[in-house]
Amino acid sequence: MIKVSVNGEIKELEENLNVNQLIEVLDYKIKGFAVAVNTTFVPIAKYESTIINDGDTIDILAPVQGG
């Protein structure tokens, strides 16, 4: 198990998860959000190849509508 910060909250996760798997484990249902790992934006094309490591800081940002 590893510990990471997700949107400021500490979570314990299985090792060797990629971003897609992380999203599934955290049960995010919204489409079209942005993900940053250690303040670096991760494009959707890199979700499979971006592995979450112990101590990482992950930010998942949902789109906001407004005017």
Protein Blocks (a to p, Z undefined) as FASTA:
>chain_A
ZZddeehiacdddehiafklmmmmnopabghiacdeehiacdfklmmmmccdehiacddd
dddddZZ
